[in-house]
């Protein structure tokens, strides 16, 4: 499967440099990429409001259902070294019920980005697109 992760430019740079190795999505409702990403899937890295700047393959993927604030705290303690989330973002996400952690492997520049012209404006404004 192919996906587009829409990410703040600062985190795109950290992914491309190899410093950020885990993409973390925490939400209050079930929404992509929850249970939609699998090992080996191709993930395009797109700057929010900008271009696709890289791509990676999904390595290990963990999904969480029924999270409680203490579970979010545990995810932070165990995985923030690869996620690189700021304290204020973790605090804001403590009420999340669902989570997806995706280990990013074989991160590289994107030579042939997908054509997103057929994707609706509303879908392009979300934080994650599944293309297949």
Secondary structure, 3 states (H helix, E strand, C coil): CEEEEEECHHHHHHHHHCCCCEEEEEECCCCCCCCCCCCCCEEEEEECCCCEEEEEEEEEEEEEECCCHHHHHHHHHHHHHHHCCCHHHHHHCCCCCEEEEEEEEEEEECCCCCCCCCCCHHHHCCCEEECC
